[in-house]
Amino acid sequence: MDIRSSGGSRIPFSDPDAMFAGFTRDEIIELACCAGDFLLAIDENGIVRDLALNANDKGLASQWIGKKWVDTVTVESVAKIEQLLDPYYGGEAEWRQVNHLHGDEGEDVPVSYRVFRSTDNRSTIAVGRDLRAISALQQRLLKTQQSMERDYLNLRQTETRYRLLFDNISYPVLIADADNLQIQQANRALHSLIDAAPGSIDGKALTELVAPESREKLLGHVGAASVSSSAEPVELRLIGLEGTVKFAMSAFRQSGRQYWLINIDDGQHEVPARQSDRYVLDAVEKMPDAFVLTDEKHDIVVANRSFAELVQSASVEQLVGVSLSRFVGRPSIDLGLLKKQLKDHRNVRNFGSVVNDLNGGVEPVEISALMIEREKPLFGYSIRAIGRRERDLPTGGRELPRSVEQLTELIGRKPLKEIVRESTDLIERMCIEAALAHTSDNRASAAEILGLSRQSLYSKLHRHGLGNLPGKE
């Protein structure tokens, strides 16, 4: 990225002499420092003779003094530096981005520069703005976009597989809206049964498929199926067919709306009485997210293969009868909270927790759950691992202190002792960095204002990875 911006639209002071008459030289220099993070004084040979900083990168920038400015940047930035230093280039009003070499760390530092030349062209002041924060945000945006594109691709592939399965079912099946009985989708077997072109009945009312004398019976069956999930199939006659067929209806919800999945038994295909149950079980078994069904005591009744893989179990059968609290969050705490919310609200979405596998590993997860009301209620948990999403997003170079909300999110994932130690280490590191900045990296003075001995300060510097070489005394 190369930022070019002209100063032609700038509106200067109408009387600059009067505006700056009362300012001292140091105040004007301080004002110039506010324009950027780096101020480089460059001589006529392109060598950096001095610098002023408005950032905490003294160790990086101090390496440039005495070197040619062009030798501090990467190969692709050399031409830009040469243009900025060329008195005949005429680009003084432009900001140009270059990438500085970051010593042994190997990570380039993007900086946007604008130059100001003296009237005799013997010296140049380069004002630079550190673009690392913007670059980090761009990288996070790119990672997030790539993650979304992968998720969208997986969704499209899942939808394609669903449509192929739906169309290749040998017996007639259709999906209708529960509110208005409008047909949303029908498979090829149903179109073939009523001799209709593929897709021609989508959007029509379900009652239009049924002979007039059977429509009242259909509406009665819809009412019965709405009240009880065990309603027996009903015999109806479709328009254009001589004999009768059996309608078996089961309800499901999607995106907050209720739909009917209708199996039609025309006597020519084997249609199990509870074929919808087989669909659900097959989908749950093959879904990529972990799913587990427990009783009121949190003992596992059913689990799919994804859950077995998540907890590192050799087989699903080994998990049946084991308490789910063995794997999810803090024992008897996270599941207790989920159970209470389920009894109050019937479902929970995106509950943050962790899964502890059989090998001692910990994986951050999001849990969505529902309660199935029966004589003895059952609880279903859909568990999605989010560790990959967190690994995809790059972390910032320097972490800021955690807020209260962020600290509370660690409860259940880490013991209190680790949370306190991590917070203490972070505060200690920030205080040491602030003391070093305040004393211009004089470690003897920093130890004094921190109330530490030099040996203790050096020990803490080494522990926090801030370097262990003696500083200025």
C-alpha positions as CSV (number, residue, x, y, z in Angstrom):
1,M,0.0,0.0,0.0
2,D,1.3,3.4,-0.9
3,I,-0.6,6.4,0.5
4,R,-0.4,9.5,-1.6
5,S,-2.2,12.6,-0.4
6,S,-1.8,16.1,-1.7
7,G,-1.8,19.2,0.5
8,G,-3.5,21.3,-2.2
9,S,-6.8,21.3,-0.4
10,R,-5.2,22.5,2.8
11,I,-6.3,25.9,4.2
12,P,-3.3,27.6,6.0
13,F,-3.3,30.2,8.7
14,S,-4.0,33.7,7.3
15,D,-1.3,35.3,9.4
16,P,1.2,32.6,10.5
17,D,3.8,35.1,11.7
18,A,1.3,36.5,14.3
19,M,0.1,33.0,15.2
20,F,3.6,31.6,16.0
21,A,5.2,34.8,17.3
22,G,4.7,33.8,21.0
23,F,6.0,30.3,20.8
24,T,9.5,29.3,21.7
25,R,11.7,27.0,19.6
26,D,11.1,24.0,22.0
27,E,7.3,24.5,21.8
28,I,7.4,24.6,18.0
29,I,9.5,21.4,18.0
30,E,6.9,19.8,20.4
31,L,4.2,20.9,18.0
32,A,6.1,19.2,15.1
33,C,6.4,16.0,17.1
34,C,2.6,15.9,17.4
35,A,2.4,15.6,13.6
36,G,4.0,12.2,13.6
37,D,5.6,9.3,15.6
38,F,9.1,9.8,14.1
39,L,10.9,13.0,13.2
40,L,14.2,12.3,11.3
41,A,16.9,14.9,10.6
42,I,18.6,14.0,7.4
43,D,21.7,15.7,5.9
44,E,22.4,16.4,2.2
45,N,24.0,12.9,1.8
46,G,20.8,11.2,3.0
47,I,22.3,10.2,6.4
48,V,20.1,10.2,9.5
49,R,21.8,12.6,11.9
50,D,19.2,13.0,14.6
51,L,15.7,12.0,15.5
52,A,12.8,12.7,17.8
53,L,10.3,10.2,18.9
54,N,6.6,10.3,19.8
55,A,6.5,6.5,20.4
56,N,8.0,3.8,22.5
57,D,10.3,2.4,19.8
58,K,13.6,4.0,20.8
59,G,15.4,0.7,20.4
60,L,14.3,0.5,16.8
61,A,14.8,4.1,15.7
62,S,18.1,4.6,17.5
63,Q,19.7,2.1,15.1
64,W,19.1,4.5,12.2
65,I,21.3,7.3,13.5
66,G,24.5,7.5,11.4
67,K,23.1,5.3,8.6
68,K,21.8,6.3,5.3
69,W,18.0,6.5,5.4
70,V,17.8,4.3,2.3
71,D,19.7,1.5,4.1
72,T,17.1,1.3,6.9
73,V,14.2,0.2,4.6
74,T,13.3,-2.9,2.7
75,V,14.3,-3.4,-1.0
76,E,10.9,-2.4,-2.4
77,S,10.9,0.9,-0.4
78,V,14.3,2.1,-1.7
79,A,12.9,3.8,-4.7
80,K,10.4,5.7,-2.6
81,I,13.1,7.0,-0.2
82,E,15.2,8.1,-3.2
83,Q,12.2,10.0,-4.6
84,L,11.5,11.7,-1.2
85,L,15.2,12.8,-1.0
86,D,15.3,14.0,-4.6
87,P,15.0,17.9,-4.5
88,Y,13.7,17.8,-8.0
89,Y,11.0,15.2,-7.4
90,G,8.4,17.8,-6.2
91,G,6.6,15.4,-3.9
92,E,7.1,17.2,-0.7
93,A,3.3,17.4,-0.1
94,E,2.8,13.7,-0.5
95,W,2.8,11.0,2.2
96,R,4.6,7.8,1.1
97,Q,4.6,4.5,2.9
98,V,7.9,2.6,3.4
99,N,8.8,-0.5,5.4
100,H,11.6,-0.3,7.8
101,L,13.7,-3.4,8.7
102,H,13.1,-4.4,12.3
103,G,16.6,-5.8,13.2
104,D,16.8,-9.4,14.2
105,E,13.0,-9.8,14.7
106,G,12.4,-10.0,10.9
107,E,9.1,-8.1,11.0
108,D,8.9,-5.0,8.8
109,V,7.6,-1.8,10.3
110,P,5.3,0.2,8.0
111,V,5.7,4.0,8.3
112,S,4.2,6.8,6.3
113,Y,6.6,9.7,5.6
114,R,6.4,13.3,4.4
115,V,9.5,15.4,4.0
116,F,10.3,19.1,4.5
117,R,13.5,20.5,3.0
118,S,15.5,23.5,4.0
119,T,15.7,26.4,1.5
120,D,19.3,25.5,0.6
121,N,18.4,21.8,0.2
122,R,21.2,20.8,2.6
123,S,19.0,19.3,5.2
124,T,15.6,17.5,5.3
125,I,13.1,16.8,8.1
126,A,11.1,13.6,7.6
127,V,7.9,13.3,9.6
128,G,6.8,9.7,10.0
129,R,3.5,8.1,11.2
130,D,3.7,4.5,12.6
131,L,1.2,2.4,10.6
132,R,1.6,-0.9,12.6
133,A,-1.8,-0.4,14.4
134,I,-3.5,0.1,11.0
135,S,-1.6,-2.9,9.5
136,A,-2.7,-5.1,12.4
137,L,-6.3,-4.1,12.0
138,Q,-6.0,-4.9,8.3
139,Q,-4.6,-8.3,9.0
140,R,-7.4,-9.0,11.5
141,L,-9.9,-7.9,8.9
142,L,-8.3,-10.1,6.3
143,K,-8.3,-13.1,8.7
144,T,-11.9,-12.5,9.6
145,Q,-12.9,-12.2,6.0
146,Q,-11.1,-15.5,5.1
147,S,-12.7,-17.2,8.1
148,M,-16.2,-16.0,7.0
149,E,-15.5,-17.1,3.4
150,R,-14.6,-20.6,4.6
151,D,-17.7,-20.8,6.8
152,Y,-19.8,-19.6,3.8
153,L,-18.2,-22.2,1.5
154,N,-18.9,-24.9,4.1
155,L,-22.5,-23.7,4.3
156,R,-22.9,-23.8,0.6
157,Q,-21.5,-27.3,0.5
158,T,-23.8,-28.5,3.2
159,E,-26.8,-26.9,1.4
160,T,-25.8,-28.7,-1.8
161,R,-25.5,-32.1,0.0
162,Y,-28.9,-31.5,1.6
163,R,-30.6,-30.7,-1.8
164,L,-29.0,-33.8,-3.4
165,L,-30.2,-36.0,-0.5
166,F,-33.7,-34.5,-0.5
167,D,-34.1,-34.9,-4.3
168,N,-32.8,-38.5,-4.3
169,I,-35.2,-39.8,-1.6
170,S,-37.2,-42.6,-3.4
171,Y,-40.6,-41.8,-1.9
172,P,-42.5,-38.5,-2.1
173,V,-41.6,-35.8,0.4
174,L,-42.4,-32.1,0.7
175,I,-41.9,-29.2,3.2
176,A,-44.7,-26.8,3.9
177,D,-44.9,-23.6,6.0
178,A,-46.9,-24.3,9.2
179,D,-48.6,-20.9,9.2
180,N,-50.1,-20.8,5.7
181,L,-49.5,-24.4,4.5
182,Q,-47.6,-23.0,1.5
183,I,-45.3,-25.6,-0.1
184,Q,-41.7,-24.6,0.2
185,Q,-40.0,-27.5,-1.4
186,A,-40.9,-30.9,-2.9
187,N,-38.7,-33.7,-4.1
188,R,-38.6,-35.3,-7.6
189,A,-40.6,-38.4,-6.4
190,L,-43.6,-36.2,-5.5
191,H,-43.4,-34.3,-8.9
192,S,-43.3,-37.7,-10.6
193,L,-46.2,-39.0,-8.6
194,I,-48.6,-36.2,-9.6
195,D,-47.1,-35.8,-13.1
196,A,-45.9,-32.3,-12.5
197,A,-42.8,-30.5,-13.9
198,P,-39.9,-30.1,-11.4
199,G,-40.4,-27.1,-9.2
200,S,-43.9,-26.3,-10.5
201,I,-45.7,-26.9,-7.2
202,D,-43.3,-24.8,-5.0
203,G,-45.1,-21.8,-3.6
204,K,-48.6,-23.4,-4.0
205,A,-50.9,-24.1,-1.1
206,L,-50.8,-27.7,0.2
207,T,-54.6,-27.9,-0.1
208,E,-54.3,-27.5,-3.9
209,L,-52.7,-31.0,-4.1
210,V,-55.6,-32.6,-2.3
211,A,-58.9,-33.5,-3.7
212,P,-61.8,-31.3,-2.5
213,E,-63.4,-34.1,-0.4
214,S,-60.1,-34.7,1.4
215,R,-59.2,-31.1,2.3
216,E,-61.2,-31.0,5.5
217,K,-59.6,-34.2,6.7
218,L,-56.1,-32.7,5.8
219,L,-56.8,-29.6,8.0
220,G,-58.0,-31.8,10.8
221,H,-54.8,-33.8,10.6
222,V,-52.7,-30.6,10.6
223,G,-54.5,-29.6,13.9
224,A,-53.9,-33.0,15.4
225,A,-50.2,-33.0,14.4
226,S,-49.8,-29.5,15.9
227,V,-51.0,-30.8,19.3
228,S,-49.3,-34.2,19.4
229,S,-46.1,-35.4,17.7
230,S,-47.5,-39.0,17.6
231,A,-50.5,-38.3,15.4
232,E,-51.3,-41.3,13.2
233,P,-50.9,-40.9,9.4
234,V,-54.1,-39.9,7.5
235,E,-55.4,-41.3,4.2
236,L,-56.1,-38.6,1.6
237,R,-56.7,-38.5,-2.2
238,L,-54.5,-36.3,-4.3
239,I,-55.9,-34.5,-7.3
240,G,-55.4,-36.6,-10.5
241,L,-54.8,-39.9,-8.7
242,E,-57.3,-42.8,-8.4
243,G,-56.4,-44.3,-5.0
244,T,-55.5,-42.7,-1.7
245,V,-52.1,-41.9,-0.1
246,K,-51.1,-41.6,3.5
247,F,-49.8,-38.3,4.9
248,A,-47.4,-38.4,7.8
249,M,-46.5,-35.0,9.2
250,S,-43.8,-34.0,11.6
251,A,-42.9,-30.4,12.7
252,F,-39.5,-28.7,12.8
253,R,-38.3,-25.1,13.3
254,Q,-35.9,-23.1,11.2
255,S,-35.0,-19.4,11.7
256,G,-37.8,-18.9,14.2
257,R,-40.5,-20.3,11.9
258,Q,-42.3,-23.7,12.1
259,Y,-42.5,-26.0,9.1
260,W,-44.1,-29.4,8.3
261,L,-42.0,-32.3,6.9
262,I,-44.6,-34.5,5.1
263,N,-43.9,-38.1,4.0
264,I,-46.4,-39.4,1.5
265,D,-46.9,-43.2,1.3
266,D,-48.3,-44.0,-2.2
267,G,-48.0,-47.8,-1.6
268,Q,-45.2,-48.2,-4.1
269,H,-42.3,-47.3,-1.8
270,E,-41.3,-48.4,1.7
271,V,-41.9,-45.4,4.0
272,P,-41.2,-46.1,7.7
273,A,-43.9,-44.7,10.0
274,R,-41.3,-42.5,11.8
275,Q,-39.0,-41.8,8.8
276,S,-38.5,-38.3,10.1
277,D,-36.8,-39.7,13.1
278,R,-34.3,-41.4,10.9
279,Y,-33.6,-38.1,9.1
280,V,-32.9,-36.4,12.3
281,L,-30.7,-39.1,13.8
282,D,-28.7,-39.4,10.5
283,A,-28.2,-35.6,10.4
284,V,-27.2,-35.4,14.0
285,E,-24.8,-38.3,13.6
286,K,-23.0,-36.7,10.6
287,M,-23.2,-33.0,11.6
288,P,-19.7,-31.3,12.1
289,D,-20.6,-29.8,15.4
290,A,-20.7,-32.0,18.5
291,F,-24.1,-33.0,19.8
292,V,-25.0,-34.8,23.0
293,L,-28.3,-35.7,24.7
294,T,-28.5,-36.1,28.5
295,D,-31.0,-36.9,31.1
296,E,-31.9,-34.7,34.1
297,K,-28.8,-35.9,36.0
298,H,-26.5,-34.9,33.1
299,D,-25.8,-38.5,32.2
300,I,-25.1,-38.9,28.5
301,V,-27.9,-40.8,26.6
302,V,-26.9,-40.1,23.0
303,A,-23.8,-38.5,21.5
304,N,-22.6,-38.2,17.9
305,R,-19.1,-38.9,16.5
306,S,-18.1,-35.2,16.5
307,F,-18.5,-35.2,20.3
308,A,-16.5,-38.4,20.7
309,E,-13.7,-36.7,18.6
310,L,-13.9,-33.5,20.6
311,V,-13.4,-35.4,23.9
312,Q,-10.8,-37.8,22.4
313,S,-13.0,-40.9,23.1
314,A,-12.3,-44.1,21.1
315,S,-16.1,-44.6,20.5
316,V,-19.5,-43.1,21.2
317,E,-20.5,-46.2,23.1
318,Q,-17.9,-45.5,25.8
319,L,-19.6,-42.2,26.6
320,V,-23.1,-43.5,27.2
321,G,-23.9,-43.2,30.9
322,V,-20.9,-40.9,31.7
323,S,-21.8,-37.6,33.2
324,L,-21.5,-34.6,30.8
325,S,-20.0,-32.6,33.7
326,R,-16.9,-34.8,33.3
327,F,-16.2,-32.9,30.0
328,V,-18.0,-29.5,30.0
329,G,-16.7,-26.5,32.0
330,R,-16.4,-26.5,35.7
331,P,-18.0,-29.7,37.3
332,S,-21.6,-29.0,38.4
333,I,-21.3,-25.3,37.7
334,D,-21.5,-24.6,33.9
335,L,-24.1,-27.4,33.4
336,G,-26.0,-26.2,36.5
337,L,-26.2,-22.7,35.0
338,L,-27.3,-24.1,31.6
339,K,-29.9,-26.3,33.2
340,K,-31.4,-23.4,35.2
341,Q,-31.6,-21.2,32.1
342,L,-33.2,-24.0,30.1
343,K,-35.9,-24.5,32.7
344,D,-36.6,-20.7,32.6
345,H,-36.3,-20.1,28.9
346,R,-36.4,-23.5,27.2
347,N,-33.3,-22.8,25.1
348,V,-29.8,-21.2,25.3
349,R,-27.6,-19.9,22.6
350,N,-23.8,-19.3,22.4
351,F,-23.0,-20.0,26.0
352,G,-19.2,-19.7,26.4
353,S,-17.4,-22.6,28.1
354,V,-14.6,-25.1,27.6
355,V,-14.5,-28.9,27.0
356,N,-12.0,-31.0,28.9
357,D,-11.0,-34.1,26.9
358,L,-9.9,-37.5,28.2
359,N,-6.2,-36.6,27.6
360,G,-6.2,-33.5,29.7
361,G,-6.6,-31.0,26.8
362,V,-8.9,-28.0,27.0
363,E,-10.8,-26.6,24.0
364,P,-12.9,-23.3,24.1
365,V,-16.4,-23.9,22.9
366,E,-19.8,-22.3,22.4
367,I,-22.8,-24.2,23.6
368,S,-26.4,-24.0,22.4
369,A,-28.9,-26.1,24.3
370,L,-32.6,-26.9,24.5
371,M,-34.9,-28.8,26.9
372,I,-37.2,-31.5,25.6
373,E,-40.2,-31.6,27.8
374,R,-41.3,-35.2,28.7
375,E,-42.3,-37.0,31.8
376,K,-38.6,-37.0,32.5
377,P,-37.1,-34.1,30.6
378,L,-34.1,-34.5,28.3
379,F,-31.5,-31.9,27.5
380,G,-29.8,-31.5,24.1
381,Y,-26.5,-29.7,23.7
382,S,-24.9,-28.5,20.4
383,I,-21.2,-27.8,21.1
384,R,-19.1,-25.8,18.7
385,A,-15.3,-25.6,19.1
386,I,-14.1,-22.0,18.6
387,G,-10.4,-22.6,19.1
388,R,-9.7,-22.4,15.3
389,R,-11.5,-19.1,15.0
390,E,-9.4,-17.7,17.9
391,R,-6.2,-19.0,16.3
392,D,-7.1,-17.5,12.9
393,L,-7.3,-14.0,14.4
394,P,-3.8,-12.5,15.0
395,T,-3.1,-11.2,18.4
396,G,-1.9,-7.6,18.9
397,G,1.7,-6.9,19.5
398,R,1.1,-5.6,23.0
399,E,-1.9,-6.5,25.1
400,L,-3.8,-3.8,27.0
401,P,-5.1,-4.5,30.5
402,R,-8.1,-6.7,30.6
403,S,-11.5,-5.2,31.4
404,V,-13.7,-6.6,34.2
405,E,-15.8,-8.3,31.5
406,Q,-12.8,-9.9,29.9
407,L,-11.5,-11.1,33.2
408,T,-14.9,-12.7,34.2
409,E,-14.8,-14.6,30.9
410,L,-11.7,-16.4,32.1
411,I,-13.6,-17.8,35.1
412,G,-14.1,-21.5,34.5
413,R,-11.4,-21.6,31.9
414,K,-8.5,-20.9,34.3
415,P,-8.2,-21.3,38.1
416,L,-8.5,-18.1,40.1
417,K,-4.8,-18.3,41.0
418,E,-3.8,-18.2,37.3
419,I,-6.1,-15.3,36.6
420,V,-4.7,-13.3,39.5
421,R,-1.1,-14.1,38.5
422,E,-1.7,-13.2,34.9
423,S,-3.2,-9.9,35.8
424,T,-0.4,-9.2,38.3
425,D,2.3,-10.0,35.7
426,L,0.6,-7.7,33.2
427,I,0.4,-4.8,35.7
428,E,4.0,-5.4,36.8
429,R,5.3,-5.4,33.2
430,M,3.4,-2.2,32.4
431,C,4.8,-0.4,35.5
432,I,8.4,-1.4,34.6
433,E,7.9,-0.3,31.0
434,A,6.5,3.0,32.2
435,A,9.4,3.5,34.6
436,L,12.0,2.8,31.9
437,A,10.3,5.2,29.5
438,H,10.1,7.9,32.3
439,T,13.9,7.5,33.0
440,S,14.9,7.3,29.3
441,D,15.9,3.6,29.9
442,N,18.1,4.4,32.9
443,R,17.6,1.2,34.8
444,A,19.2,2.3,38.0
445,S,16.8,5.3,38.2
446,A,13.9,3.0,37.2
447,A,14.7,0.6,40.0
448,E,14.8,3.5,42.5
449,I,11.4,4.9,41.5
450,L,9.9,1.4,41.6
451,G,11.4,0.8,45.0
452,L,13.4,-2.2,43.8
453,S,17.0,-3.2,44.0
454,R,18.9,-3.3,40.7
455,Q,19.2,-7.1,40.9
456,S,15.4,-7.5,41.4
457,L,14.7,-5.2,38.5
458,Y,17.1,-7.1,36.2
459,S,15.4,-10.4,37.3
460,K,12.0,-9.0,36.4
461,L,13.2,-7.6,33.1
462,H,14.5,-11.1,32.2
463,R,11.3,-12.8,33.3
464,H,9.1,-10.5,31.3
465,G,11.3,-10.7,28.2
466,L,12.3,-7.1,28.3
467,G,16.0,-7.8,27.9
468,N,18.7,-8.6,30.5
469,L,21.5,-6.4,29.3
470,P,22.7,-3.6,31.7
471,G,21.1,-0.2,30.8
472,K,22.4,3.2,31.4
473,E,23.7,3.7,34.9
